[in-house]
């Protein structure tokens, strides 16, 4: 029984990290109707921002985490503006966006290979990993509990943003019909930038925890294929479905 409980907690912890990434896939798909395969690159960007802040600047984990979220979010917005927006303004064929996202994934990965090298890097031990006893029934690590709690907090904050704010209402409206939302006065380009910033920031959170769980390297973004599968299981474009799919996976 102890082993079963421990493995359930481990699965929920890893599944919650996948959920953060899968929700980003679903957010972009719900608005633009294409799977953004450059999403894994934002995860890597977040991981390297956190690593750089901790190792080079000597900041604490909170500052490093905030820099990682901001850096990955801005990178996602720039990717949309430079690579996707010119295509969106010329054609409605989403296949071109899909191909462009694959190209951007390769570009981001190779930028890090050139700049920082391809070797594996370990983040400093800033997140507790000591064993935690749960009701004298099972033992798990503090890291697994923290990653699970953090994922729940960020997913809860996203749900509040979507349900309680004007931009959240605009995103939900655009998910039904982007063109009609634009005709009703929504700034479509700003809305898409907000969606990409949120998706990139959530990917950065996943990148930090995956970098600690495993190690950080330019190809770490390939692990997002599992999050993509989870999003497909839950139904692309459905945020609750992405979470459920991740936990099932």
N, C-alpha and C positions, 0 to 999 in steps of 0.2 A: 504493500500500500504506500509506503514511504517513497519508493522509487516512482510509482505511478504519479503521485502528487508532485514530486520534484520535476518529472518530465512534462507534466501539464503546465507547470509554471514556466519552465524553459520554453515550451512551445508558444505559450501566450506572449512571453517576452519577445521572442523573435518574430512571431506573427504580428505583433503590434508595430514593430519597426517596419515590416513589409507593408503594413496598412498605411503608414505615413507616406511611403513612396507610391503605393497604389492609388491613394487618394489624389496625388498630384497628376498621375496619368488620367484619372477619371475626370478631374476638373477641366483639364485642357480638352479632352475628348468631348465633354458635354457642351463646350462652347464652339470649338472649331471642327469637330468630327474627324479628327485624325489622331493617331497614336504618336506621341512625341518621344521618339527613341533617343533623343538627346537628353532625356530626363536623367539618365544615369550619370551624365557628365556633371550635372548640378550637384549630385551626391558627392562626386569626387572633389569638386570645387569647395564644397562645404567642409569636407574632411581636411583638405590642404590649408584652408583658411584657419581652421581650428589648430592644426598642427603648427603652422607658422606663428600664430599668436602665442601659443604656449611655449614653443622652443626658442623663437627668435626675439619676441617682444617680452616674454616673461610674464604675460598676463595670467589672471585666474581663469578658471573654466567658464565662469559666467560671462566675462568679457570676451573670451575666445569664442564661446558659443554664439553670442550676439553678433560678433564679426562674421562668423561662418554663415549665419542665417542671412545677414544683410548682403554679404558677398555673393552667395549663391542666388539669392533673389534678384540682385542687380544683373548678374550674369544671365539669368533666365530672361529678364526683360530685354537685355541687349540682343540676345539670341533671337528673340521674337522680332525685334525691330529690324535687325540687319538681315536675317535669313528668311523669316516667314512673312513679314508684312509686305515686302515687294511682290511675293508670289500671290498673297491674298488679294492685293489690289489689282492684279492682272487676270486672275482666273479663279473660278470656284471649284476647280478639280483638286480634291484633297490628296490625291495620289502624289502630286508634286510636293506638297507639304511633308508627306511621309518620307519621300526620298530625300528631301532637304534635311529632315531631322536625322536620318541615318548619316548623312554627310557631316552634320554638325557634331554628332557623337564621335566620329573618327577624328575630326579636327580638335575637339577638346581633349580627347585622350592623348593625341600626339603632341599637343602643346605642352602637356605636363611631362611627357617622356623627354622632350627636348629641354625644358627648363629645369626640372627637378630630378630627372633621371627615372629609370624604371625600377629601382630597387625598392624593397619593402621597408616601410617605416612604422615604428610603433609609437603611438601617442603616449606621452608621459602618464603615469598612474594617478590621474586627477579624479577619476571616478572610483568610488569605493568598490572593492570586489570581495570583501570579507564574507565568509559564510554566515548565513542567517538561519536560525532555527525557527520553524513555523509551527507553533502550538505543539512542540515536541513530537510532531508527526513526520516532518520532512525537513531537509536542509537544502537551501538554495543560496545563490550568491546575491549580495547587495546590488551588484550591477544589473542582474536580471530584473529585480524588483524596481530599480530606478528607471530602467529603460521602459518597463511596462507602465509605470506611473507617468513618466514624461510623455509617452505616446498618448495616453488617455487624456492628459492635460491639453496637449496640442490639438488633438482631434476634437475635444470638447470646445476649445477656443474657436476652432474653425466652424463648428456647428453654430455657435453663438454669433459669429461674424456673418454667416450666411442667413441666419434667421432673424437677427435683430438689427441689422444695419441697412442703410439705403443701398450701399454698393452690394451687399449680400442679396438684397431683393433684386437688384439689377442683374446679378449673375444668374440667379434662378430664372429670371425672365428670359435672359439670353440663352439659357440652356434649352428653353422651349423653342425659341425662334430668335436668332441673333439679328436678322434683318428687321424684324418687327420691333425689337427692342430699340434699334437705332432710330427707326421712324418715330418712336415715342419719346425721343429726346435723350436717350442714353448715349454717352460718348463711348462708342464702341472700341476705339483704339485704346483709350485709357482703361476701359473695362478689361480688355484682353491683357494689358500690361499688369494690372492688378492680379489677374488670375495666374499669370506666369510668375509673378513675384511670390505669391502665396505657395504655388507648387514648388518653386525652387527652394524656398525657405524650409518647407516640410521635408524635401529631399535632403537638405543639409543636416537636419536633425537625425535622419536615418543614417547619413554618412558619418556623423560623429560616433554614433553608437556602433555601427558596423566596423569602423576603424579601430575602435577599442576592442570589440569582440574578436576581430580577426587582425588584420594589419592594413595599413594604408598604402596603396599603389595605384598607378594611373588606370589600370584595368578593373578597379573595384566596381565601377559602374555596371559591369556586366551582370552583377548580382541582381540588378533591377529587373531582369527578365522574369525572375520569380514573382516580383511585385506585379509585373504586367500580366502574368498568368493569373494571379489572384484577382486582378481587376476584371479580367475576362470571365473568370468563374462567377464573380459577383454581378457581372453585367457592366460593360464599359459605359461610363457616363453616370453610373449610380454610385454615390459616395458611400452610403451604408453598405451597398453590395461589395464595394472594394474592401471595406473593413472586414465583413463576414468572410469574403473569399480569402483574405490574408490569414485569418485565424484558422480557417479550415485547412489551408495549405500548411 
